Amino acid sequence: MPATAAHPARRPESRRMAWINSIDEAHADGALAAFYADLRARRGQSTPIIEAQGLDVEALQQHLALYSHLMFAPGGVPRDEREIIAVVVSAANGCGYCVREHLGRLQYYIEEDDALQAVRAAPETIADPRQRAIALYARKLTLQPHALRAGDIAALRAQGLDDADILRVNLITAYFNFVNRIAQGLGVDADAP
């Protein structure tokens, strides 16, 4: 029987990717099957965070559209800086799954292990001043949103970010706080090392 919202496919316990039932590509039907087919054509595969949301395909479609826009749409914030935000926010939130995923993507842009570890564990030591300012803003918005002031925005402007860039940095930071809560709240990959 194909998986449905009423009867989702269960992964064998040894392969569990979330604390709720997930519908993988092999067991999807209808709109979810079409979503997975499109995803495979564009990205090559699904991920545990996507599969954990398969019980609400409409929300999943909107979620992936937001992710794609924030991370890939043209703008003044380059891809490496977007991935830096993803890692800094996810590390601040203790979301191991998201740190692993986005640290792996950041390796395409930053090859030095010390520089990668600075992004993950000590953003205040990031060598590039623009990247450091972005990382510190993202960490502060994540851990102390109530403490943000106009001076935090001024620090970004001082590094050459315009208002559209600052908005993108803010939205990506907010997005990763959102997705970290999905991953952590559903136990996505919680048992992975």
C-alpha positions as CSV (number, residue, x, y, z in Angstrom):
1,M,0.0,0.0,0.0
2,P,1.4,3.4,-0.9
3,A,2.1,5.8,2.0
4,T,-0.5,8.4,2.7
5,A,-1.0,11.0,5.4
6,A,-3.2,8.4,7.2
7,H,-0.7,5.5,6.6
8,P,2.8,7.0,6.2
9,A,5.8,4.8,5.3
10,R,7.8,3.9,8.4
11,R,11.5,3.6,8.1
12,P,13.1,0.6,9.8
13,E,14.1,1.7,13.3
14,S,17.8,1.4,12.4
15,R,17.3,4.0,9.7
16,R,14.9,6.3,11.5
17,M,15.4,9.9,10.5
18,A,12.8,11.6,12.6
19,W,10.6,11.0,15.6
20,I,7.5,11.1,13.5
21,N,6.6,9.0,10.4
22,S,8.3,10.2,7.2
23,I,7.3,9.5,3.7
24,D,10.3,8.8,1.5
25,E,10.4,9.0,-2.3
26,A,9.8,5.3,-2.7
27,H,6.6,5.4,-0.8
28,A,5.1,8.7,-1.9
29,D,2.1,9.2,-4.1
30,G,0.1,12.0,-5.5
31,A,1.3,15.6,-4.9
32,L,4.2,14.3,-2.7
33,A,5.4,11.9,-5.4
34,A,5.3,14.8,-8.0
35,F,7.2,17.0,-5.5
36,Y,9.9,14.3,-5.0
37,A,10.2,13.8,-8.8
38,D,10.7,17.5,-9.4
39,L,13.2,17.6,-6.5
40,R,15.2,14.7,-7.9
41,A,15.3,16.4,-11.3
42,R,16.6,19.7,-9.8
43,R,18.7,18.5,-6.9
44,G,19.4,14.8,-7.4
45,Q,17.9,13.7,-4.1
46,S,15.8,14.3,-1.0
47,T,17.1,14.9,2.5
48,P,15.9,13.8,6.0
49,I,14.6,17.3,6.8
50,I,12.5,17.3,3.6
51,E,11.1,13.8,4.2
52,A,10.2,14.7,7.8
53,Q,7.8,17.3,6.4
54,G,6.2,15.0,3.8
55,L,2.9,14.7,5.7
56,D,2.1,18.3,4.7
57,V,3.2,18.6,1.1
58,E,1.8,22.1,0.7
59,A,3.8,23.5,3.6
60,L,6.8,21.6,2.3
61,Q,6.5,23.2,-1.2
62,Q,6.3,26.6,0.3
63,H,9.2,25.9,2.7
64,L,11.5,24.7,-0.2
65,A,10.5,27.7,-2.3
66,L,11.5,30.1,0.6
67,Y,14.8,28.2,1.1
68,S,15.6,28.3,-2.6
69,H,14.9,32.0,-2.8
70,L,16.9,33.0,0.3
71,M,19.9,30.8,-0.5
72,F,20.1,31.0,-4.4
73,A,18.4,34.2,-5.6
74,P,20.7,36.8,-7.0
75,G,21.8,39.6,-4.7
76,G,24.6,41.3,-2.9
77,V,25.2,38.5,-0.4
78,P,27.3,35.8,-2.0
79,R,26.7,32.1,-1.5
80,D,29.6,31.7,0.9
81,E,28.2,34.3,3.2
82,R,24.8,32.7,3.1
83,E,26.3,29.3,4.1
84,I,28.3,31.1,6.9
85,I,24.9,32.3,8.3
86,A,23.5,28.8,8.1
87,V,26.4,27.3,10.0
88,V,26.6,30.1,12.6
89,V,22.9,30.0,13.4
90,S,22.7,26.2,13.4
91,A,25.8,26.0,15.7
92,A,24.4,28.6,18.1
93,N,21.1,26.5,18.2
94,G,23.0,23.2,18.7
95,C,21.4,21.7,15.5
96,G,24.0,19.1,14.6
97,Y,22.1,18.0,11.5
98,C,22.0,21.5,10.0
99,V,25.6,22.2,11.0
100,R,26.8,19.1,9.2
101,E,24.7,19.8,6.1
102,H,25.8,23.4,5.7
103,L,29.4,23.0,6.9
104,G,29.7,20.5,4.0
105,R,28.4,23.1,1.6
106,L,30.6,25.8,3.0
107,Q,33.6,23.6,2.2
108,Y,33.1,24.5,-1.4
109,Y,34.0,28.1,-0.6
110,I,36.3,27.8,2.4
111,E,38.8,25.0,2.2
112,E,40.9,25.7,5.3
113,D,39.8,23.6,8.3
114,D,40.8,26.4,10.8
115,A,38.6,28.9,8.9
116,L,35.7,26.4,8.8
117,Q,36.0,25.7,12.5
118,A,36.0,29.5,13.2
119,V,32.7,29.8,11.5
120,R,31.2,26.9,13.4
121,A,32.7,27.5,16.9
122,A,34.1,31.0,17.1
123,P,32.6,33.5,14.7
124,E,34.4,36.4,16.4
125,T,37.7,35.0,15.1
126,I,36.6,34.9,11.4
127,A,39.5,36.6,9.6
128,D,37.4,38.4,6.9
129,P,35.8,41.5,8.5
130,R,32.7,41.5,6.4
131,Q,32.1,37.8,7.0
132,R,32.8,38.3,10.7
133,A,30.3,41.1,10.9
134,I,27.6,39.0,9.2
135,A,28.3,36.0,11.5
136,L,28.2,38.1,14.6
137,Y,24.9,39.7,13.6
138,A,23.4,36.3,12.8
139,R,24.6,34.8,16.2
140,K,23.3,37.8,18.1
141,L,19.9,37.7,16.4
142,T,19.8,34.0,17.2
143,L,20.9,34.1,20.8
144,Q,20.0,37.6,21.9
145,P,17.4,39.1,19.6
146,H,16.2,41.5,22.4
147,A,19.7,43.0,22.6
148,L,20.0,44.1,18.9
149,R,20.3,47.8,18.3
150,A,20.8,50.2,15.4
151,G,24.5,49.9,15.9
152,D,24.3,46.2,14.9
153,I,23.0,47.3,11.5
154,A,25.6,50.1,11.3
155,A,28.3,47.4,11.7
156,L,26.9,45.7,8.6
157,R,26.7,48.9,6.7
158,A,30.4,49.6,7.6
159,Q,31.3,46.4,5.8
160,G,29.6,47.5,2.6
161,L,26.2,45.8,3.0
162,D,23.3,47.9,1.7
163,D,19.8,47.7,3.1
164,A,18.8,44.9,0.6
165,D,21.8,42.9,1.7
166,I,21.0,43.5,5.4
167,L,17.5,42.3,4.8
168,R,18.8,39.2,3.1
169,V,21.1,38.5,6.0
170,N,18.3,39.0,8.5
171,L,15.9,36.7,6.5
172,I,18.5,33.9,6.2
173,T,19.2,34.1,9.9
174,A,15.5,34.0,10.7
175,Y,15.0,31.1,8.3
176,F,17.7,29.0,9.8
177,N,16.2,29.6,13.3
178,F,13.0,28.3,11.8
179,V,14.5,25.2,10.1
180,N,16.6,24.4,13.2
181,R,13.4,24.2,15.2
182,I,11.9,21.8,12.6
183,A,14.9,19.5,12.7
184,Q,15.3,19.6,16.5
185,G,11.6,19.5,17.2
186,L,11.1,16.4,15.0
187,G,14.3,14.7,15.9
188,V,15.6,14.7,12.4
189,D,18.8,12.7,12.3
190,A,18.9,12.9,16.1
191,D,20.7,9.5,16.5
192,A,23.4,10.3,13.9
193,P,26.9,10.9,15.3
